Amino acid sequence: MDSTDQIVEPTPFDDVQWLWCADWCKKKGLSPYDAKNWADAKFEYLKAHEAKERTNEYE
């Protein structure tokens, strides 16, 4: 298989994650268009949702 035969699957767009991250940036007074701010927001989103999933495992 050469590189022209590769199939790239798009990453599904997550509206909830996007809105959460945009709101997080806004609350912090940061621009969501800055790559570092967006990375920080996404890190916080994933951290918060991972903790939530862990607590749901034991219910």
Biopython code that builds the backbone (N, CA, C, O; Angstrom):
import numpy as np
from Bio.PDB.StructureBuilder import StructureBuilder

atoms = [
    (1, "MET", "N", (0.854, -1.188, 0.000)),
    (1, "MET", "CA", (0.000, 0.000, 0.000)),
    (1, "MET", "C", (0.892, 1.240, 0.000)),
    (1, "MET", "O", (1.701, 1.428, 0.908)),
    (2, "ASP", "N", (0.745, 2.057, -0.991)),
    (2, "ASP", "CA", (1.536, 3.288, -0.999)),
    (2, "ASP", "C", (0.725, 4.428, -0.385)),
    (2, "ASP", "O", (-0.456, 4.269, -0.077)),
    (3, "SER", "N", (1.362, 5.552, -0.217)),
    (3, "SER", "CA", (0.732, 6.657, 0.511)),
    (3, "SER", "C", (-0.518, 7.204, -0.171)),
    (3, "SER", "O", (-1.340, 7.836, 0.492)),
    (4, "THR", "N", (-0.686, 6.982, -1.465)),
    (4, "THR", "CA", (-1.878, 7.496, -2.144)),
    (4, "THR", "C", (-3.106, 6.642, -1.865)),
    (4, "THR", "O", (-4.227, 7.053, -2.166)),
    (5, "ASP", "N", (-2.907, 5.445, -1.287)),
    (5, "ASP", "CA", (-4.029, 4.556, -0.990)),
    (5, "ASP", "C", (-4.552, 4.709, 0.435)),
    (5, "ASP", "O", (-5.491, 4.016, 0.825)),
    (6, "GLN", "N", (-3.962, 5.599, 1.209)),
    (6, "GLN", "CA", (-4.372, 5.745, 2.603)),
    (6, "GLN", "C", (-5.723, 6.437, 2.698)),
    (6, "GLN", "O", (-6.032, 7.352, 1.935)),
    (7, "ILE", "N", (-6.507, 5.982, 3.642)),
    (7, "ILE", "CA", (-7.804, 6.595, 3.906)),
    (7, "ILE", "C", (-7.698, 7.332, 5.236)),
    (7, "ILE", "O", (-7.320, 6.748, 6.252)),
    (8, "VAL", "N", (-8.028, 8.587, 5.220)),
    (8, "VAL", "CA", (-7.977, 9.398, 6.433)),
    (8, "VAL", "C", (-9.406, 9.632, 6.893)),
    (8, "VAL", "O", (-10.218, 10.219, 6.178)),
    (9, "GLU", "N", (-9.697, 9.164, 8.093)),
    (9, "GLU", "CA", (-11.022, 9.363, 8.665)),
    (9, "GLU", "C", (-11.041, 10.695, 9.411)),
    (9, "GLU", "O", (-10.154, 10.951, 10.225)),
    (10, "PRO", "N", (-12.022, 11.536, 9.154)),
    (10, "PRO", "CA", (-12.073, 12.813, 9.869)),
    (10, "PRO", "C", (-12.409, 12.598, 11.344)),
    (10, "PRO", "O", (-13.136, 11.671, 11.701)),
    (11, "THR", "N", (-11.877, 13.452, 12.169)),
    (11, "THR", "CA", (-12.205, 13.414, 13.593)),
    (11, "THR", "C", (-13.602, 13.993, 13.757)),
    (11, "THR", "O", (-13.885, 15.078, 13.248)),
    (12, "PRO", "N", (-14.475, 13.288, 14.455)),
    (12, "PRO", "CA", (-15.826, 13.830, 14.631)),
    (12, "PRO", "C", (-15.788, 15.140, 15.413)),
    (12, "PRO", "O", (-15.022, 15.280, 16.366)),
    (13, "PHE", "N", (-16.603, 16.078, 15.012)),
    (13, "PHE", "CA", (-16.663, 17.372, 15.682)),
    (13, "PHE", "C", (-17.528, 17.237, 16.924)),
    (13, "PHE", "O", (-18.650, 16.736, 16.850)),
    (14, "ASP", "N", (-17.027, 17.668, 18.031)),
    (14, "ASP", "CA", (-17.716, 17.553, 19.308)),
    (14, "ASP", "C", (-18.198, 18.939, 19.735)),
    (14, "ASP", "O", (-17.430, 19.734, 20.278)),
    (15, "ASP", "N", (-19.476, 19.217, 19.482)),
    (15, "ASP", "CA", (-20.038, 20.526, 19.817)),
    (15, "ASP", "C", (-19.932, 20.838, 21.306)),
    (15, "ASP", "O", (-19.632, 21.970, 21.686)),
    (16, "VAL", "N", (-20.177, 19.841, 22.143)),
    (16, "VAL", "CA", (-20.143, 20.058, 23.591)),
    (16, "VAL", "C", (-18.739, 20.471, 24.024)),
    (16, "VAL", "O", (-18.564, 21.411, 24.799)),
    (17, "GLN", "N", (-17.742, 19.750, 23.508)),
    (17, "GLN", "CA", (-16.355, 20.079, 23.853)),
    (17, "GLN", "C", (-15.998, 21.470, 23.355)),
    (17, "GLN", "O", (-15.366, 22.237, 24.081)),
    (18, "TRP", "N", (-16.385, 21.811, 22.140)),
    (18, "TRP", "CA", (-16.060, 23.119, 21.572)),
    (18, "TRP", "C", (-16.673, 24.232, 22.417)),
    (18, "TRP", "O", (-16.004, 25.212, 22.745)),
    (19, "LEU", "N", (-17.944, 24.078, 22.766)),
    (19, "LEU", "CA", (-18.621, 25.103, 23.561)),
    (19, "LEU", "C", (-18.010, 25.219, 24.956)),
    (19, "LEU", "O", (-17.853, 26.325, 25.473)),
    (20, "TRP", "N", (-17.665, 24.086, 25.565)),
    (20, "TRP", "CA", (-17.058, 24.097, 26.892)),
    (20, "TRP", "C", (-15.732, 24.840, 26.843)),
    (20, "TRP", "O", (-15.456, 25.681, 27.698)),
    (21, "CYS", "N", (-14.912, 24.532, 25.845)),
    (21, "CYS", "CA", (-13.594, 25.157, 25.728)),
    (21, "CYS", "C", (-13.710, 26.653, 25.434)),
    (21, "CYS", "O", (-12.970, 27.457, 26.001)),
    (22, "ALA", "N", (-14.633, 27.024, 24.553)),
    (22, "ALA", "CA", (-14.827, 28.440, 24.235)),
    (22, "ALA", "C", (-15.287, 29.201, 25.477)),
    (22, "ALA", "O", (-14.831, 30.316, 25.731)),
    (23, "ASP", "N", (-16.189, 28.599, 26.246)),
    (23, "ASP", "CA", (-16.685, 29.233, 27.467)),
    (23, "ASP", "C", (-15.576, 29.339, 28.515)),
    (23, "ASP", "O", (-15.475, 30.347, 29.214)),
    (24, "TRP", "N", (-14.746, 28.298, 28.624)),
    (24, "TRP", "CA", (-13.627, 28.310, 29.575)),
    (24, "TRP", "C", (-12.689, 29.470, 29.263)),
    (24, "TRP", "O", (-12.275, 30.206, 30.159)),
    (25, "CYS", "N", (-12.356, 29.626, 27.978)),
    (25, "CYS", "CA", (-11.475, 30.730, 27.572)),
    (25, "CYS", "C", (-12.113, 32.074, 27.904)),
    (25, "CYS", "O", (-11.451, 32.975, 28.420)),
    (26, "LYS", "N", (-13.400, 32.201, 27.604)),
    (26, "LYS", "CA", (-14.110, 33.458, 27.849)),
    (26, "LYS", "C", (-14.104, 33.806, 29.339)),
    (26, "LYS", "O", (-13.871, 34.957, 29.708)),
    (27, "LYS", "N", (-14.361, 32.809, 30.198)),
    (27, "LYS", "CA", (-14.373, 33.044, 31.646)),
    (27, "LYS", "C", (-13.003, 33.479, 32.162)),
    (27, "LYS", "O", (-12.914, 34.241, 33.125)),
    (28, "LYS", "N", (-11.943, 32.998, 31.526)),
    (28, "LYS", "CA", (-10.581, 33.341, 31.936)),
    (28, "LYS", "C", (-10.097, 34.628, 31.279)),
    (28, "LYS", "O", (-9.002, 35.106, 31.578)),
    (29, "GLY", "N", (-10.918, 35.196, 30.377)),
    (29, "GLY", "CA", (-10.517, 36.405, 29.672)),
    (29, "GLY", "C", (-9.483, 36.135, 28.592)),
    (29, "GLY", "O", (-8.713, 37.024, 28.227)),
    (30, "LEU", "N", (-9.464, 34.905, 28.080)),
    (30, "LEU", "CA", (-8.490, 34.505, 27.063)),
    (30, "LEU", "C", (-9.149, 34.383, 25.701)),
    (30, "LEU", "O", (-10.357, 34.166, 25.599)),
    (31, "SER", "N", (-8.356, 34.524, 24.670)),
    (31, "SER", "CA", (-8.864, 34.352, 23.315)),
    (31, "SER", "C", (-8.906, 32.866, 22.962)),
    (31, "SER", "O", (-7.888, 32.181, 23.065)),
    (32, "PRO", "N", (-10.070, 32.358, 22.547)),
    (32, "PRO", "CA", (-10.140, 30.955, 22.136)),
    (32, "PRO", "C", (-9.433, 30.701, 20.808)),
    (32, "PRO", "O", (-9.251, 29.550, 20.410)),
    (33, "TYR", "N", (-9.036, 31.766, 20.125)),
    (33, "TYR", "CA", (-8.359, 31.624, 18.828)),
    (33, "TYR", "C", (-6.853, 31.430, 18.973)),
    (33, "TYR", "O", (-6.161, 31.143, 17.996)),
    (34, "ASP", "N", (-6.346, 31.589, 20.204)),
    (34, "ASP", "CA", (-4.928, 31.366, 20.461)),
    (34, "ASP", "C", (-4.710, 29.870, 20.717)),
    (34, "ASP", "O", (-5.407, 29.276, 21.540)),
    (35, "ALA", "N", (-3.757, 29.265, 20.024)),
    (35, "ALA", "CA", (-3.541, 27.816, 20.100)),
    (35, "ALA", "C", (-3.224, 27.354, 21.523)),
    (35, "ALA", "O", (-3.710, 26.307, 21.951)),
    (36, "LYS", "N", (-2.418, 28.115, 22.258)),
    (36, "LYS", "CA", (-2.071, 27.704, 23.628)),
    (36, "LYS", "C", (-3.288, 27.769, 24.540)),
    (36, "LYS", "O", (-3.509, 26.868, 25.349)),
    (37, "ASN", "N", (-4.072, 28.823, 24.413)),
    (37, "ASN", "CA", (-5.286, 28.935, 25.226)),
    (37, "ASN", "C", (-6.226, 27.772, 24.943)),
    (37, "ASN", "O", (-6.802, 27.185, 25.859)),
    (38, "TRP", "N", (-6.374, 27.445, 23.652)),
    (38, "TRP", "CA", (-7.276, 26.358, 23.271)),
    (38, "TRP", "C", (-6.754, 25.027, 23.808)),
    (38, "TRP", "O", (-7.535, 24.198, 24.275)),
    (39, "ALA", "N", (-5.446, 24.819, 23.746)),
    (39, "ALA", "CA", (-4.856, 23.584, 24.271)),
    (39, "ALA", "C", (-5.080, 23.490, 25.780)),
    (39, "ALA", "O", (-5.398, 22.418, 26.296)),
    (40, "ASP", "N", (-4.916, 24.600, 26.482)),
    (40, "ASP", "CA", (-5.149, 24.615, 27.929)),
    (40, "ASP", "C", (-6.615, 24.309, 28.246)),
    (40, "ASP", "O", (-6.915, 23.552, 29.169)),
    (41, "ALA", "N", (-7.517, 24.904, 27.472)),
    (41, "ALA", "CA", (-8.946, 24.669, 27.684)),
    (41, "ALA", "C", (-9.291, 23.207, 27.427)),
    (41, "ALA", "O", (-10.039, 22.597, 28.192)),
    (42, "LYS", "N", (-8.748, 22.649, 26.356)),
    (42, "LYS", "CA", (-9.041, 21.251, 26.036)),
    (42, "LYS", "C", (-8.483, 20.327, 27.116)),
    (42, "LYS", "O", (-9.122, 19.337, 27.470)),
    (43, "PHE", "N", (-7.300, 20.639, 27.641)),
    (43, "PHE", "CA", (-6.725, 19.857, 28.736)),
    (43, "PHE", "C", (-7.666, 19.865, 29.941)),
    (43, "PHE", "O", (-7.930, 18.820, 30.537)),
    (44, "GLU", "N", (-8.169, 21.047, 30.296)),
    (44, "GLU", "CA", (-9.084, 21.155, 31.437)),
    (44, "GLU", "C", (-10.385, 20.402, 31.174)),
    (44, "GLU", "O", (-10.924, 19.755, 32.072)),
    (45, "TYR", "N", (-10.888, 20.487, 29.946)),
    (45, "TYR", "CA", (-12.108, 19.763, 29.571)),
    (45, "TYR", "C", (-11.909, 18.259, 29.741)),
    (45, "TYR", "O", (-12.725, 17.581, 30.366)),
    (46, "LEU", "N", (-10.812, 17.746, 29.177)),
    (46, "LEU", "CA", (-10.554, 16.308, 29.254)),
    (46, "LEU", "C", (-10.325, 15.863, 30.693)),
    (46, "LEU", "O", (-10.773, 14.787, 31.087)),
    (47, "LYS", "N", (-9.633, 16.683, 31.478)),
    (47, "LYS", "CA", (-9.380, 16.370, 32.885)),
    (47, "LYS", "C", (-10.700, 16.300, 33.654)),
    (47, "LYS", "O", (-10.915, 15.373, 34.435)),
    (48, "ALA", "N", (-11.572, 17.264, 33.438)),
    (48, "ALA", "CA", (-12.855, 17.302, 34.136)),
    (48, "ALA", "C", (-13.740, 16.126, 33.737)),
    (48, "ALA", "O", (-14.400, 15.528, 34.587)),
    (49, "HIS", "N", (-13.757, 15.798, 32.464)),
    (49, "HIS", "CA", (-14.626, 14.720, 32.009)),
    (49, "HIS", "C", (-14.064, 13.343, 32.337)),
    (49, "HIS", "O", (-14.825, 12.390, 32.500)),
    (50, "GLU", "N", (-12.750, 13.227, 32.434)),
    (50, "GLU", "CA", (-12.154, 11.960, 32.856)),
    (50, "GLU", "C", (-12.505, 11.693, 34.319)),
    (50, "GLU", "O", (-12.834, 10.564, 34.682)),
    (51, "ALA", "N", (-12.436, 12.715, 35.148)),
    (51, "ALA", "CA", (-12.792, 12.567, 36.561)),
    (51, "ALA", "C", (-14.269, 12.201, 36.697)),
    (51, "ALA", "O", (-14.631, 11.373, 37.533)),
    (52, "LYS", "N", (-15.112, 12.809, 35.886)),
    (52, "LYS", "CA", (-16.547, 12.522, 35.910)),
    (52, "LYS", "C", (-16.804, 11.073, 35.513)),
    (52, "LYS", "O", (-17.632, 10.399, 36.126)),
    (53, "GLU", "N", (-16.095, 10.588, 34.487)),
    (53, "GLU", "CA", (-16.267, 9.207, 34.049)),
    (53, "GLU", "C", (-15.818, 8.232, 35.130)),
    (53, "GLU", "O", (-16.439, 7.186, 35.318)),
    (54, "ARG", "N", (-14.745, 8.566, 35.841)),
    (54, "ARG", "CA", (-14.264, 7.689, 36.917)),
    (54, "ARG", "C", (-15.294, 7.569, 38.034)),
    (54, "ARG", "O", (-15.491, 6.481, 38.577)),
    (55, "THR", "N", (-15.951, 8.669, 38.383)),
    (55, "THR", "CA", (-16.950, 8.602, 39.452)),
    (55, "THR", "C", (-18.182, 7.838, 38.992)),
    (55, "THR", "O", (-18.851, 7.203, 39.808)),
    (56, "ASN", "N", (-18.496, 7.884, 37.699)),
    (56, "ASN", "CA", (-19.646, 7.147, 37.173)),
    (56, "ASN", "C", (-19.395, 5.646, 37.133)),
    (56, "ASN", "O", (-20.351, 4.871, 37.125)),
    (57, "GLU", "N", (-18.141, 5.215, 37.107)),
    (57, "GLU", "CA", (-17.815, 3.789, 37.076)),
    (57, "GLU", "C", (-18.273, 3.088, 38.344)),
    (57, "GLU", "O", (-18.619, 1.907, 38.309)),
    (58, "TYR", "N", (-18.280, 3.794, 39.449)),
    (58, "TYR", "CA", (-18.565, 3.174, 40.734)),
    (58, "TYR", "C", (-20.018, 3.326, 41.167)),
    (58, "TYR", "O", (-20.387, 2.894, 42.259)),
    (59, "GLU", "N", (-20.826, 3.920, 40.341)),
    (59, "GLU", "CA", (-22.239, 4.111, 40.710)),
    (59, "GLU", "C", (-23.060, 2.932, 40.278)),
    (59, "GLU", "O", (-24.271, 2.908, 40.501)),
]
sb = StructureBuilder()
sb.init_structure("model")
sb.init_model(0)
sb.init_chain("A")
sb.init_seg("    ")
for serial, (resi, resn, name, xyz) in enumerate(atoms, 1):
    if name == "N":
        sb.init_residue(resn, " ", resi, " ")
    sb.init_atom(name, np.array(xyz, "f"), 0.0, 1.0, " ", f" {name:<3s}", serial, name[0])
structure = sb.get_structure()
